[in-house]
């Protein structure tokens, strides 16, 4: 195929109306991608929560060792 023929075919394909199956398939792919992204974000957030809970426990224990009251003063 020549460049002109290929270009014309591409433009026609871009401008044609999509079938309902093509629209559904596109939206389904997007939904799967967004779900994967959300799961990644949730895993990251849960890891950050666990990290900070462990850090708070460690620092609280350390603070109790170095102060009489066990508070921030």
N, C-alpha and C positions, 0 to 999 in steps of 0.2 A: 504494500500500500504506500501511496505517496504521502508526503507531509500534509498536503491539502486535503486529501481524502480522510486521513486520520483525524485531522482537526475538525472537519465538518461532521464526521461521525461523533466525535467527542462532544461538540456543541449541541448536536441534536439529542444526544443522550442526556446531557445536563438539563436541557430545556423541556424534555418530555415529562408528562405527568407520571408519577410513580403509582404502581399498583398498591392495593391495600396490603398485600403480603410484604412488599418491599418496605413500606412505611412501618409496619409492625416489626419486621426484622431489625430495622434500624433502631427503633425505640427500645427493643429488647436488648440489643447489644449495648446501647447507652445505659440502660438500667443495670445490666450486669457490671459494667465498668464503674458506675457510681457506687454500687454496693461494695465492690472490691476496695474502692477508695475509702469508703466509710469504715469498712472493717479494719483497714490499715490505720486510720486515724484513731479508732477505738482501741486497738492494740497499743498504739503509742501512748494514748492518754492513760490507759490502765497501767502501763509500765511506769509512767511518770508518777502516778498516784502511789504505787507500791514503793517506788524509790523514795518519795518524800515521807511516806509513813515510816519506813525503816530509818530514814535520816532523823526524823523527829524523835523516834524512840531512842536512837543512839545519842543524840544531843541532850535529850532530857535526862538520860542516865548519867551522862558525863557531867551535866550541870548539878545533879544531886550529889555527885562525888566532890564537887568543888565549892559548894555553898551550903550553908546551914539550913536555909529555908527551902532550897530547891526551886527558887523562882529566878527571875531574870536580873535581880539586883546583886 
